[in-house]
Amino acid sequence: MTVEGATTPVVDVRHRYAFAVLGSIQITLIFTLSAIAVPLPRIGREFGLQRPDLILLSAAYGLTFAGLLLLGGRLADRYGGRRTLTAGLALFAAASAVAPFSPGIGTLIAARFAQGAGAAVVAPAAMAVLRATFLSPAAYRRAIATWGGLSVLGATAGNLLSGVILSLLSWRWTFAPPLAVAVAALFLTSRSLPPTAPDRGRALDLTGALLATAGIVLTSYGLVVTDTRPWSSAGVFVPLLGGTALLVAFLCAERRVRDPLLPIAFLLDQRRALALAAIALSACGTAMTFVVLSLHLQQARDWSPLQTSAAFVPFAVALIASGRAAGPLIIRYGAKAVTTAGLGTGAAGLALLALTGLDAHIPYVYGLLPGLVLLPAGAAASFGGAAVLTAEGVPQQRTGLAGSVLNSAMELGPTVLFAVLLTLGSDARSLGATGIALATLALLNHRSTK
């Protein structure tokens, strides 16, 4: 590879091409999570949905995505990244094809559940193929640093494109980009991505997978419904208690098996713990920004969905620029330093948005723009550094595990922190929580009165 002083420029081009395919897949997985937010009120009006139905529709993708990630990581490690990636993409594409033709809410929710299941298989498998693509440690370090910011880019694209699509077409067209990318990726996988060796000696640990999946799904669901029910109600308390009990049982079971689905020592590494906390915090900060500002711009400032999407263009530009700079900065200053600096920069952006961004009397350029530049710049840097810390030192046969843990922090962090904000009396009463999607629930009532 040219960047490492090896063979020919052609090899480097192939590596870049493979990264483009894998990166597009990762962006699309998060795009699919966030793209439901803007059209949610319109879907509710078309199907005559009540608030609980909207919550379930919003949460469906994230619940199965988060719940099945550990199993997806084990499948990638055991059967090989490329083979697992192909299977996950096929499921994701099939669900994305069904969703826009849904005659009712039941079919649409089922399709979202299936999309999330496919995404849970695809995300860790994509990281396993990425590791097989960049065999040199230095090249892999640079690639994974860029990889870290792709999820935020996907969330940004979801908010931008869904607003544009909703302004011009039906909400059903928001499923077209995921379907197109999944079909193209299926076609390109065998042509542009290297094969990955399976580890047949690794057990699936189905007991651990069942306990982890059920525990994560139940706990996440309990947090999601805090949007409409008090914590003391059976609808919240029972799933939270049951989910917590299952997760405790999962941790106990993992101590007894020879080849655990999630080795506890993997999480207790100091650098990895910092990385996962940084990912969770950065995901929550960016998700909260999309949620609150989407509501603020469309309610307090009476902006259209297209204008709201346009407001996030500087966010996307800053995100891309910071993502490109993250790799060189990590090489020069270290992943931990870049992660810490990114968290500080992102926190400064959030503070600016909190102080001036929600005042409808302050112009966009002065009130919102500074925060919309600082926050993504910090988020991209922290995601990049945290991704390097998460994957560093992980054997190639465990890359699927690293990918599943990284994506779990990204999914579960916003869910937990949004529920905490609700408990503390956050004004954003519609933030019930899969990270991004539940934001626009409040818009349903607002727009239906117009």
Secondary structure, DSSP 8 states (H G I E B T S, - for coil): -GGGT-S-HHHHHHHHHHHHHHHHHHHHHHHHHHTTTTTHHHHHHHHT--HHHHHHHHHHHHHHHHHTHHHHHHHHHHH-HHHHHHHHHHHHHHHHHHGGG-SSHHHHHHHHHHHHHHHHHHHHHHHHHHHHH--SHHHHHHHHHHHHTHHHHHHHHHHHHHHHHHHHS-GGGGGHHHHHHHHHHHHHHHHHS------TTS---HHHHHHHHHHHHHHHHHHHGGGTS-TTSHHHHHHHHHHHHHHHHHHHHHTTSSS-SS-HHHHH-HHHHHHHHHHHHHHHHHHHHHHHHHHHHHHTS---HHHHHHHTHHHHHHHHHHHHHHHHHHHHH-HHHHHHHHHHHHHHHHHHIIIIIT-TTS-HHHHTHHHHHHHHHHHHHHHHHHHHHHHTT--GGGHHHHHHHHHHHHHHHHHHHHHHHHHTT-S-TT--SSSSGGGGHHHHHHHHT-
